[in-house]
Amino acid sequence: MNITNKITREYFDSLLLEFRLMDGIIPSTEFNLYGETFSSPIMTAALSHLKTFNQDLENPMVDYAKGAALANCVHWIGMGSNEELESVIKTGAATIKIIKPYEDEDKIYKKIEHAEKVGALAVGMDIDHIFANDGSLDIVLGEKMSIKSPSTLGKYISSTKLPFIIKGVLSVKDAVKSVEIGAKGIVISHHGGRLDYAVPPLMILPDIAKEIGKDIPIFVDCGITSGMDAYKALALGATAVSVGGHLIPYIRKGGVQGVYDRLQAMTNELRGLMANTGVKDVNSFDSTVIHHKNF
């Protein structure tokens, strides 16, 4: 585990919950996003190259999507071919396509257009893949990335009828700029620890939520491995959360059923925590239930 992921895990575990039982109610985890209704605010994350790193599996990206569809959860997909996106959309999973910040502008616009054409729920870009660790422009599987200014991102947003999401936001400054250019969602993320000693997403989340309010959905990924993690993110201001790397062993062991079972188990844990803390639905989370361990 790299230093950023270690810090992120420690921060999750430093957050403690109150009981709130006097006005208890059986809660609902139903979640609405971009005009559609889902069973849980726990989503999959925008993984890429599952087949590349799991050659023994027949079609892990499709299994991943089918598991999300079976659980009626939002599904995200990262870097990959148009054909792969089409196969994922055909599973029935409501899918958000994340596009890399390619140097090739024409490729970006074509991928946005394709996502809209095949029926993606939304589209977006992971701006946390612009730079390599040495400060040069990143190269991903031979594809060169480039800097994307707010005005350039705004052009992508204007080019599509789909909601456009900025992924890789880890500051109030970038969150505010995302709202200003018309983004319809942000993902608070350090992309699995790409920056050493990056602030944990849940540490910066309350500041971002306070600044931009409910103007756009605020999604969180990195380190979500349980319903408890999801609860803490939602209580601190997230609209929904994404689970990615944690699900890979479940894809390997159980395929579609493995993904479905784990998403269901996490949602059940979330529901139990909501019941025990007086949260009736996903719009009723209260950050004052959270306490920071300092003993």
KELUM-760977 format. One record per residue (C-alpha): residue number from 1; residue in three letters; y, x, z. Coordinates in nm, 2 decimals. Each point is the difference from the previous one (the first is absolute). Layout:
REM residues N
num NUM; residuo ALA; c2 Y; c1 X; c3 Z
...
//
This chain:
REM residues 295
num 1; residuo MET; c2 0.00; c1 0.00; c3 0.00
num 2; residuo ASN; c2 0.34; c1 0.15; c3 -0.10
num 3; residuo ILE; c2 0.28; c1 0.02; c3 0.25
num 4; residuo THR; c2 0.19; c1 -0.31; c3 -0.13
num 5; residuo ASN; c2 -0.31; c1 -0.22; c3 0.01
num 6; residuo LYS; c2 -0.07; c1 0.13; c3 0.35
num 7; residuo ILE; c2 0.35; c1 -0.09; c3 0.12
num 8; residuo THR; c2 -0.03; c1 -0.34; c3 -0.17
num 9; residuo ARG; c2 -0.32; c1 -0.07; c3 0.18
num 10; residuo GLU; c2 0.14; c1 0.11; c3 0.34
num 11; residuo TYR; c2 0.30; c1 -0.22; c3 -0.05
num 12; residuo PHE; c2 -0.21; c1 -0.31; c3 -0.07
num 13; residuo ASP; c2 -0.20; c1 0.07; c3 0.31
num 14; residuo SER; c2 0.31; c1 0.04; c3 0.22
num 15; residuo LEU; c2 0.10; c1 -0.36; c3 -0.06
num 16; residuo LEU; c2 -0.12; c1 -0.25; c3 0.27
num 17; residuo LEU; c2 -0.01; c1 -0.38; c3 0.00
num 18; residuo GLU; c2 0.09; c1 -0.27; c3 0.26
num 19; residuo PHE; c2 -0.21; c1 -0.31; c3 0.06
num 20; residuo ARG; c2 0.19; c1 -0.32; c3 -0.07
num 21; residuo LEU; c2 -0.23; c1 -0.29; c3 0.08
num 22; residuo MET; c2 0.20; c1 -0.29; c3 0.15
num 23; residuo ASP; c2 0.07; c1 -0.17; c3 -0.33
num 24; residuo GLY; c2 -0.32; c1 0.10; c3 -0.18
num 25; residuo ILE; c2 -0.10; c1 -0.14; c3 -0.34
num 26; residuo ILE; c2 -0.27; c1 0.08; c3 -0.25
num 27; residuo PRO; c2 0.20; c1 0.21; c3 -0.25
num 28; residuo SER; c2 0.00; c1 0.00; c3 -0.38
num 29; residuo THR; c2 -0.01; c1 0.32; c3 -0.20
num 30; residuo GLU; c2 0.10; c1 -0.18; c3 -0.32
num 31; residuo PHE; c2 0.25; c1 0.21; c3 -0.20
num 32; residuo ASN; c2 0.23; c1 -0.09; c3 -0.29
num 33; residuo LEU; c2 0.12; c1 0.26; c3 -0.25
num 34; residuo TYR; c2 0.17; c1 -0.04; c3 -0.33
num 35; residuo GLY; c2 -0.09; c1 -0.37; c3 -0.03
num 36; residuo GLU; c2 -0.37; c1 0.03; c3 0.09
num 37; residuo THR; c2 -0.18; c1 -0.06; c3 0.32
num 38; residuo PHE; c2 -0.26; c1 0.24; c3 0.15
num 39; residuo SER; c2 -0.23; c1 0.00; c3 0.30
num 40; residuo SER; c2 0.14; c1 0.31; c3 0.17
num 41; residuo PRO; c2 0.30; c1 0.23; c3 0.01
num 42; residuo ILE; c2 -0.25; c1 0.29; c3 -0.02
num 43; residuo MET; c2 -0.02; c1 0.12; c3 -0.36
num 44; residuo THR; c2 -0.18; c1 0.28; c3 -0.18
num 45; residuo ALA; c2 0.20; c1 0.31; c3 -0.09
num 46; residuo ALA; c2 0.09; c1 0.15; c3 -0.34
num 47; residuo LEU; c2 -0.30; c1 0.24; c3 -0.03
num 48; residuo SER; c2 -0.05; c1 0.20; c3 -0.32
num 49; residuo HIS; c2 -0.29; c1 0.19; c3 -0.15
num 50; residuo LEU; c2 -0.28; c1 -0.15; c3 0.21
num 51; residuo LYS; c2 -0.25; c1 0.06; c3 -0.28
num 52; residuo THR; c2 0.12; c1 0.36; c3 -0.04
num 53; residuo PHE; c2 -0.08; c1 0.08; c3 0.36
num 54; residuo ASN; c2 -0.31; c1 -0.23; c3 0.03
num 55; residuo GLN; c2 -0.19; c1 0.08; c3 -0.32
num 56; residuo ASP; c2 -0.32; c1 -0.15; c3 0.14
num 57; residuo LEU; c2 0.15; c1 -0.35; c3 0.02
num 58; residuo GLU; c2 0.00; c1 -0.22; c3 -0.31
num 59; residuo ASN; c2 0.35; c1 -0.16; c3 0.03
num 60; residuo PRO; c2 0.15; c1 0.05; c3 0.34
num 61; residuo MET; c2 0.35; c1 -0.11; c3 -0.10
num 62; residuo VAL; c2 -0.14; c1 -0.34; c3 -0.12
num 63; residuo ASP; c2 -0.20; c1 -0.03; c3 0.32
num 64; residuo TYR; c2 0.31; c1 0.07; c3 0.20
num 65; residuo ALA; c2 0.19; c1 -0.28; c3 -0.18
num 66; residuo LYS; c2 -0.29; c1 -0.24; c3 0.02
num 67; residuo GLY; c2 -0.02; c1 0.05; c3 0.38
num 68; residuo ALA; c2 0.38; c1 -0.08; c3 0.03
num 69; residuo ALA; c2 -0.04; c1 -0.31; c3 -0.22
num 70; residuo LEU; c2 -0.29; c1 -0.12; c3 0.21
num 71; residuo ALA; c2 0.21; c1 0.04; c3 0.31
num 72; residuo ASN; c2 0.30; c1 -0.16; c3 -0.17
num 73; residuo CYS; c2 0.21; c1 0.30; c3 0.07
num 74; residuo VAL; c2 0.27; c1 0.17; c3 -0.21
num 75; residuo HIS; c2 -0.14; c1 0.30; c3 -0.20
num 76; residuo TRP; c2 0.19; c1 0.31; c3 -0.10
num 77; residuo ILE; c2 -0.10; c1 0.25; c3 -0.27
num 78; residuo GLY; c2 0.15; c1 0.34; c3 -0.07
num 79; residuo MET; c2 -0.03; c1 0.25; c3 -0.29
num 80; residuo GLY; c2 -0.24; c1 -0.09; c3 -0.27
num 81; residuo SER; c2 -0.06; c1 -0.12; c3 -0.35
num 82; residuo ASN; c2 0.11; c1 -0.34; c3 -0.14
num 83; residuo GLU; c2 -0.36; c1 -0.08; c3 -0.04
num 84; residuo GLU; c2 -0.07; c1 0.06; c3 0.36
num 85; residuo LEU; c2 0.29; c1 -0.23; c3 0.10
num 86; residuo GLU; c2 -0.14; c1 -0.27; c3 -0.23
num 87; residuo SER; c2 -0.34; c1 0.02; c3 0.15
num 88; residuo VAL; c2 0.15; c1 -0.03; c3 0.35
num 89; residuo ILE; c2 0.21; c1 -0.30; c3 -0.10
num 90; residuo LYS; c2 -0.31; c1 -0.17; c3 -0.14
num 91; residuo THR; c2 -0.16; c1 0.00; c3 0.35
num 92; residuo GLY; c2 0.26; c1 -0.26; c3 0.10
num 93; residuo ALA; c2 0.17; c1 0.23; c3 0.25
num 94; residuo ALA; c2 0.37; c1 -0.06; c3 0.03
num 95; residuo THR; c2 0.10; c1 0.36; c3 -0.09
num 96; residuo ILE; c2 0.31; c1 0.21; c3 0.04
num 97; residuo LYS; c2 0.01; c1 0.29; c3 -0.24
num 98; residuo ILE; c2 0.17; c1 0.33; c3 0.12
num 99; residuo ILE; c2 0.12; c1 0.23; c3 -0.28
num 100; residuo LYS; c2 0.06; c1 0.37; c3 0.04
num 101; residuo PRO; c2 0.36; c1 0.14; c3 -0.06
num 102; residuo TYR; c2 -0.11; c1 0.15; c3 -0.33
num 103; residuo GLU; c2 0.24; c1 0.22; c3 -0.20
num 104; residuo ASP; c2 -0.10; c1 -0.20; c3 -0.30
num 105; residuo GLU; c2 0.23; c1 -0.30; c3 0.02
num 106; residuo ASP; c2 -0.17; c1 -0.18; c3 -0.28
num 107; residuo LYS; c2 -0.32; c1 0.01; c3 0.19
num 108; residuo ILE; c2 0.16; c1 -0.16; c3 0.30
num 109; residuo TYR; c2 0.14; c1 -0.29; c3 -0.19
num 110; residuo LYS; c2 -0.32; c1 -0.06; c3 -0.19
num 111; residuo LYS; c2 -0.20; c1 -0.01; c3 0.33
num 112; residuo ILE; c2 0.25; c1 -0.24; c3 0.15
num 113; residuo GLU; c2 -0.03; c1 -0.22; c3 -0.31
num 114; residuo HIS; c2 -0.38; c1 0.02; c3 0.01
num 115; residuo ALA; c2 -0.01; c1 -0.10; c3 0.37
num 116; residuo GLU; c2 0.21; c1 -0.30; c3 -0.07
num 117; residuo LYS; c2 -0.20; c1 -0.09; c3 -0.31
num 118; residuo VAL; c2 -0.34; c1 0.01; c3 0.18
num 119; residuo GLY; c2 0.12; c1 -0.21; c3 0.30
num 120; residuo ALA; c2 0.07; c1 0.24; c3 0.28
num 121; residuo LEU; c2 0.16; c1 -0.15; c3 0.31
num 122; residuo ALA; c2 0.26; c1 0.28; c3 0.01
num 123; residuo VAL; c2 0.07; c1 0.35; c3 -0.11
num 124; residuo GLY; c2 0.16; c1 0.30; c3 0.15
num 125; residuo MET; c2 0.04; c1 0.38; c3 0.02
num 126; residuo ASP; c2 -0.10; c1 0.26; c3 0.26
num 127; residuo ILE; c2 0.31; c1 0.22; c3 0.02
num 128; residuo ASP; c2 -0.17; c1 0.22; c3 0.26
num 129; residuo HIS; c2 -0.19; c1 0.17; c3 -0.29
num 130; residuo ILE; c2 0.31; c1 0.14; c3 -0.17
num 131; residuo PHE; c2 -0.01; c1 0.35; c3 0.16
num 132; residuo ALA; c2 -0.28; c1 0.25; c3 0.06
num 133; residuo ASN; c2 -0.01; c1 0.19; c3 0.33
num 134; residuo ASP; c2 0.19; c1 0.29; c3 -0.14
num 135; residuo GLY; c2 0.29; c1 -0.21; c3 -0.10
num 136; residuo SER; c2 -0.08; c1 -0.01; c3 -0.37
num 137; residuo LEU; c2 -0.07; c1 -0.32; c3 -0.19
num 138; residuo ASP; c2 -0.35; c1 -0.12; c3 0.07
num 139; residuo ILE; c2 -0.29; c1 0.01; c3 -0.25
num 140; residuo VAL; c2 -0.28; c1 -0.26; c3 0.06
num 141; residuo LEU; c2 -0.31; c1 0.04; c3 -0.21
num 142; residuo GLY; c2 0.20; c1 0.18; c3 -0.27
num 143; residuo GLU; c2 0.28; c1 -0.26; c3 0.00
num 144; residuo LYS; c2 0.34; c1 0.14; c3 0.08
num 145; residuo MET; c2 0.22; c1 -0.21; c3 0.24
num 146; residuo SER; c2 0.38; c1 -0.02; c3 0.00
num 147; residuo ILE; c2 0.29; c1 -0.09; c3 0.23
num 148; residuo LYS; c2 0.09; c1 -0.37; c3 0.00
num 149; residuo SER; c2 0.36; c1 -0.08; c3 0.09
num 150; residuo PRO; c2 0.09; c1 -0.34; c3 0.14
num 151; residuo SER; c2 0.15; c1 -0.09; c3 -0.33
num 152; residuo THR; c2 -0.32; c1 0.09; c3 -0.18
num 153; residuo LEU; c2 -0.21; c1 -0.20; c3 0.25
num 154; residuo GLY; c2 0.24; c1 -0.29; c3 -0.06
num 155; residuo LYS; c2 -0.08; c1 0.01; c3 -0.37
num 156; residuo TYR; c2 -0.37; c1 -0.03; c3 0.07
num 157; residuo ILE; c2 0.07; c1 -0.30; c3 0.23
num 158; residuo SER; c2 0.21; c1 -0.17; c3 -0.26
num 159; residuo SER; c2 -0.26; c1 0.05; c3 -0.27
num 160; residuo THR; c2 -0.26; c1 -0.24; c3 0.15
num 161; residuo LYS; c2 -0.03; c1 -0.35; c3 0.13
num 162; residuo LEU; c2 -0.25; c1 0.13; c3 0.26
num 163; residuo PRO; c2 0.12; c1 0.09; c3 0.35
num 164; residuo PHE; c2 0.05; c1 0.38; c3 0.01
num 165; residuo ILE; c2 -0.09; c1 0.20; c3 0.31
num 166; residuo ILE; c2 0.12; c1 0.34; c3 0.11
num 167; residuo LYS; c2 -0.28; c1 0.19; c3 0.17
num 168; residuo GLY; c2 0.06; c1 0.31; c3 0.21
num 169; residuo VAL; c2 0.30; c1 -0.11; c3 0.20
num 170; residuo LEU; c2 0.03; c1 0.18; c3 0.33
num 171; residuo SER; c2 0.36; c1 -0.03; c3 0.09
num 172; residuo VAL; c2 0.26; c1 -0.26; c3 0.06
num 173; residuo LYS; c2 0.21; c1 0.16; c3 -0.28
num 174; residuo ASP; c2 -0.27; c1 -0.05; c3 -0.27
num 175; residuo ALA; c2 -0.08; c1 -0.35; c3 0.13
num 176; residuo VAL; c2 0.36; c1 -0.11; c3 -0.04
num 177; residuo LYS; c2 0.03; c1 0.15; c3 -0.35
num 178; residuo SER; c2 -0.32; c1 -0.18; c3 -0.10
num 179; residuo VAL; c2 0.16; c1 -0.33; c3 0.10
num 180; residuo GLU; c2 0.32; c1 0.09; c3 -0.18
num 181; residuo ILE; c2 -0.17; c1 0.07; c3 -0.33
num 182; residuo GLY; c2 -0.20; c1 -0.33; c3 0.01
num 183; residuo ALA; c2 -0.34; c1 0.10; c3 0.12
num 184; residuo LYS; c2 -0.22; c1 -0.29; c3 0.12
num 185; residuo GLY; c2 -0.19; c1 0.20; c3 0.26
num 186; residuo ILE; c2 -0.04; c1 0.34; c3 0.15
num 187; residuo VAL; c2 -0.30; c1 0.19; c3 0.13
num 188; residuo ILE; c2 0.07; c1 0.22; c3 0.31
num 189; residuo SER; c2 -0.23; c1 0.29; c3 -0.06
num 190; residuo HIS; c2 -0.04; c1 0.38; c3 0.01
num 191; residuo HIS; c2 -0.28; c1 -0.02; c3 -0.25
num 192; residuo GLY; c2 -0.27; c1 0.12; c3 0.23
num 193; residuo GLY; c2 0.20; c1 0.29; c3 0.14
num 194; residuo ARG; c2 0.17; c1 0.15; c3 -0.31
num 195; residuo LEU; c2 0.29; c1 0.12; c3 0.22
num 196; residuo ASP; c2 -0.09; c1 0.21; c3 0.30
num 197; residuo TYR; c2 0.13; c1 -0.14; c3 0.33
num 198; residuo ALA; c2 0.11; c1 -0.32; c3 -0.18
num 199; residuo VAL; c2 0.12; c1 -0.28; c3 0.23
num 200; residuo PRO; c2 -0.28; c1 -0.25; c3 0.07
num 201; residuo PRO; c2 0.06; c1 -0.32; c3 -0.20
num 202; residuo LEU; c2 0.00; c1 -0.21; c3 0.31
num 203; residuo MET; c2 0.26; c1 0.22; c3 0.16
num 204; residuo ILE; c2 0.25; c1 -0.06; c3 -0.28
num 205; residuo LEU; c2 -0.11; c1 -0.36; c3 -0.07
num 206; residuo PRO; c2 0.22; c1 -0.17; c3 0.27
num 207; residuo ASP; c2 0.31; c1 0.18; c3 -0.12
num 208; residuo ILE; c2 -0.07; c1 -0.10; c3 -0.36
num 209; residuo ALA; c2 -0.08; c1 -0.36; c3 0.10
num 210; residuo LYS; c2 0.32; c1 -0.03; c3 0.20
num 211; residuo GLU; c2 0.21; c1 0.13; c3 -0.29
num 212; residuo ILE; c2 -0.14; c1 -0.20; c3 -0.29
num 213; residuo GLY; c2 -0.13; c1 -0.30; c3 0.20
num 214; residuo LYS; c2 -0.22; c1 -0.24; c3 -0.20
num 215; residuo ASP; c2 0.18; c1 0.06; c3 -0.33
num 216; residuo ILE; c2 -0.32; c1 0.13; c3 -0.16
num 217; residuo PRO; c2 -0.36; c1 0.05; c3 0.12
num 218; residuo ILE; c2 -0.06; c1 0.32; c3 0.20
num 219; residuo PHE; c2 -0.35; c1 0.13; c3 -0.05
num 220; residuo VAL; c2 -0.16; c1 0.29; c3 0.20
num 221; residuo ASP; c2 -0.28; c1 0.23; c3 -0.08
num 222; residuo CYS; c2 -0.14; c1 0.33; c3 0.14
num 223; residuo GLY; c2 -0.24; c1 0.01; c3 0.28
num 224; residuo ILE; c2 -0.08; c1 -0.38; c3 0.02
num 225; residuo THR; c2 -0.37; c1 -0.01; c3 0.12
num 226; residuo SER; c2 -0.02; c1 -0.32; c3 0.21
num 227; residuo GLY; c2 0.14; c1 -0.34; c3 0.08
num 228; residuo MET; c2 0.17; c1 0.17; c3 0.29
num 229; residuo ASP; c2 0.19; c1 0.24; c3 -0.23
num 230; residuo ALA; c2 0.09; c1 -0.30; c3 -0.22
num 231; residuo TYR; c2 0.12; c1 -0.20; c3 0.30
num 232; residuo LYS; c2 0.23; c1 0.29; c3 0.12
num 233; residuo ALA; c2 0.15; c1 0.03; c3 -0.35
num 234; residuo LEU; c2 0.06; c1 -0.37; c3 -0.03
num 235; residuo ALA; c2 0.15; c1 -0.02; c3 0.34
num 236; residuo LEU; c2 0.25; c1 0.28; c3 -0.08
num 237; residuo GLY; c2 0.12; c1 -0.17; c3 -0.32
num 238; residuo ALA; c2 -0.25; c1 0.04; c3 -0.28
num 239; residuo THR; c2 -0.07; c1 -0.29; c3 -0.23
num 240; residuo ALA; c2 -0.35; c1 0.12; c3 -0.08
num 241; residuo VAL; c2 -0.21; c1 0.32; c3 0.02
num 242; residuo SER; c2 -0.23; c1 0.19; c3 -0.24
num 243; residuo VAL; c2 -0.33; c1 0.16; c3 0.08
num 244; residuo GLY; c2 -0.13; c1 0.27; c3 -0.24
num 245; residuo GLY; c2 -0.19; c1 0.31; c3 0.10
num 246; residuo HIS; c2 -0.16; c1 -0.18; c3 0.30
num 247; residuo LEU; c2 -0.18; c1 -0.23; c3 -0.25
num 248; residuo ILE; c2 -0.16; c1 0.27; c3 -0.21
num 249; residuo PRO; c2 -0.31; c1 0.04; c3 0.22
num 250; residuo TYR; c2 -0.04; c1 -0.38; c3 -0.01
num 251; residuo ILE; c2 0.02; c1 0.00; c3 -0.38
num 252; residuo ARG; c2 -0.26; c1 0.28; c3 -0.01
num 253; residuo LYS; c2 -0.24; c1 -0.17; c3 0.25
num 254; residuo GLY; c2 0.04; c1 -0.37; c3 -0.09
num 255; residuo GLY; c2 0.20; c1 -0.03; c3 -0.32
num 256; residuo VAL; c2 0.17; c1 -0.34; c3 -0.04
num 257; residuo GLN; c2 -0.16; c1 -0.14; c3 0.32
num 258; residuo GLY; c2 0.09; c1 0.31; c3 0.20
num 259; residuo VAL; c2 0.37; c1 -0.03; c3 -0.10
num 260; residuo TYR; c2 0.00; c1 -0.38; c3 0.07
num 261; residuo ASP; c2 -0.17; c1 0.04; c3 0.34
num 262; residuo ARG; c2 0.24; c1 0.27; c3 0.12
num 263; residuo LEU; c2 0.31; c1 -0.20; c3 -0.11
num 264; residuo GLN; c2 -0.14; c1 -0.30; c3 0.18
num 265; residuo ALA; c2 -0.08; c1 0.19; c3 0.31
num 266; residuo MET; c2 0.36; c1 0.15; c3 0.01
num 267; residuo THR; c2 0.15; c1 -0.35; c3 -0.06
num 268; residuo ASN; c2 -0.21; c1 -0.14; c3 0.28
num 269; residuo GLU; c2 0.11; c1 0.27; c3 0.23
num 270; residuo LEU; c2 0.36; c1 -0.07; c3 -0.10
num 271; residuo ARG; c2 -0.04; c1 -0.37; c3 0.07
num 272; residuo GLY; c2 -0.14; c1 0.07; c3 0.35
num 273; residuo LEU; c2 0.29; c1 0.23; c3 0.08
num 274; residuo MET; c2 0.24; c1 -0.27; c3 -0.12
num 275; residuo ALA; c2 -0.17; c1 -0.26; c3 0.22
num 276; residuo ASN; c2 0.03; c1 0.22; c3 0.31
num 277; residuo THR; c2 0.37; c1 0.08; c3 -0.06
num 278; residuo GLY; c2 0.13; c1 -0.34; c3 -0.08
num 279; residuo VAL; c2 0.05; c1 0.05; c3 -0.38
num 280; residuo LYS; c2 -0.07; c1 -0.32; c3 -0.18
num 281; residuo ASP; c2 0.03; c1 0.12; c3 -0.36
num 282; residuo VAL; c2 0.11; c1 0.30; c3 -0.21
num 283; residuo ASN; c2 0.37; c1 -0.11; c3 0.03
num 284; residuo SER; c2 -0.01; c1 0.00; c3 0.38
num 285; residuo PHE; c2 -0.05; c1 0.36; c3 0.09
num 286; residuo ASP; c2 0.23; c1 0.14; c3 0.28
num 287; residuo SER; c2 0.06; c1 0.37; c3 0.04
num 288; residuo THR; c2 0.07; c1 -0.03; c3 0.37
num 289; residuo VAL; c2 -0.38; c1 -0.04; c3 0.06
num 290; residuo ILE; c2 -0.02; c1 0.38; c3 -0.09
num 291; residuo HIS; c2 0.04; c1 0.26; c3 0.27
num 292; residuo HIS; c2 0.00; c1 0.38; c3 -0.05
num 293; residuo LYS; c2 -0.24; c1 0.20; c3 0.21
num 294; residuo ASN; c2 0.19; c1 0.26; c3 0.20
num 295; residuo PHE; c2 -0.23; c1 0.08; c3 0.30
//
